[in-house]
Each structure stands twice: as structure tokens, then as C-alpha cells.
Amino acid sequence: MARMASATGACLCGAVTFVVNGPLRDVIYCHCKQCRRTSGHFVAASACAKADLQLVRDEHLQWFDSSDEARRGFCGRCGSSLFWEPTFKDTMSIMAGALDDSSAVRASHHIFVTDAGAYYSLDDGLPQWEHYEKPEHANGE
């Protein structure tokens, strides 16, 4: 029996469309220099298991190897930033703005906050991490 889609999404022009057949992670705000340069601001991304992502239309999907640790997927026609695929995990990050309905996810925290642009402030009350992973001993643990 096929699993029901938990989310759908697309690029701006519709040349790349996708379905997620599984749970979505809450949104993480990434302020690293690469994310700021590829998005023009900072990235807001959810994620799913790679096996749960189904590309429906991908003729214009392009990939850029942005580091040894990840590649970034974007539409070659309209330029929309869509995916961030790490080599060290079986997950695919999905730009939250590419989701047709993002009401099922909430923002959870900020990462790479020391790289944040000087022109904005991080005052939304969400946890702020200096790196990708939660720091050891955070919140007294």
C-alpha cells in the first residue's frame, strides 16, 4: 500500500516538483556563509529521509557540489534553491519556501549564528547554535 504524501513542493517556475512520503523535520535556520550566498539571506530548511523524497518533475534540476560534505539542488531554469544533500546523513534538506504548505513544520533553532549577517538580528527566542549539531552540555545536559 502506498504511503500518503505528507508534503509537496516545487520551484518558482514549476519545472522541478517533488513529493515527500514521510515525516518532515522542523525547520532549521542556517546562517552559514554558503547558505547566505546561495539564498541571498539565510536558509530556512526542513528535511526528510532521502528514501521519502520523490522527484515528480526534475528535467531542470541541477546539482552543485558546494563542499566535500554536501551538494545543493536548484532549478536550472528559474534558479530556485530547493535542496541541500549532506554526504554524511541519509536525509535531504528541503528549502521551506519550496513547500506548497509549510503548516506542518515549525522553526526549531538557528545554526552557524556566528556567520549571521550584520544587517539583521536574531531575536525570535529560538535556540542559537554555533555549529550544525547541538552543542554538548547545552541546557545543562
C-alpha positions, -999 to +999 in steps of 0.1 A: +000+000+000+014+034-010+021+059+018+002+091+017+022+122+008+030+144+038+042+173+016+045+185-019+066+213-033+081+230-064+105+256-077+092+290-088+086+280-124+073+245-117+100+227-137+110+208-106+083+193-084+085+168-056+065+148-031+076+138+004+061+104+015+071+106+052+077+129+081+093+163+077+118+176+103+111+210+118+128+240+101+163+250+110+176+285+101+211+283+088+233+314+088+265+299+073+282+318+046+274+292+019+237+293+027+236+331+028+253+333-006+231+307-022+199+322-009+207+359-006+198+359+031+198+329+054+183+294+047+151+280+063+151+243+057+131+213+067+143+177+059+132+142+052+147+108+047+162+106+012+141+075+006+109+095+013+116+122-013+101+115-048+110+138-076+079+142-099+095+166-124+132+170-124+142+179-160+157+212-149+171+200-115+208+209-113+233+200-086+262+220-073+289+203-051+293+231-026+318+212-004+331+177+003+302+173+027+272+184+007+257+193-026+229+218-033+200+212-057+184+241-076+162+247-107+184+254-137+155+273-153+143+297-126+172+294-101+152+284-071+172+269-043+155+236-034+177+210-017+208+205+005+220+169+005+247+160+030+271+132+023+272+122+060+234+115+065+206+097+048+185+129+048+176+156+023+171+191+034+143+209+016+140+247+015+109+255+035+099+281+009+097+254-017+069+236+002+034+241-011+021+240+025+045+245+054+019+245+081+031+211+094+065+223+104+077+249+128+111+266+132+132+249+159+166+267+161+193+287+144+227+273+134+260+289+125+249+320+142+284+335+143+282+337+105+249+357+106+248+389+085+254+421+104+222+436+089+197+415+108+192+404+144+183+370+159+158+380+184+130+354+179+138+335+211+148+303+193+179+284+205+211+295+187+239+271+179+274+280+167+276+248+146+254+223+128+249+198+157+236+206+191+265+215+214+274+191+242+261+202+276+235+225+261+208+235+285+227+220+314+227+184+299 
